[in-house]
């Protein structure tokens, strides 16, 4: 395991110690590891949600464009039939 050293001001250090004791952590290391893991998971989840929202917007735009093209297909088919008849 690697060691990470963090310096805290006295007031915050006391608050961290109280939190550790009131929430049953065996050590500050255990508490910080869990907090960092939770933070990283939350950040990754936010990133994935943002990516999903971008994908859904792109997908919606593609669907709308495809609908427009499909709605014009009838006109294209009619124009081709009309051109074949005139030949």
Order of alpha helices (4+ residues) and beta strands (2+ residues): alpha-alpha
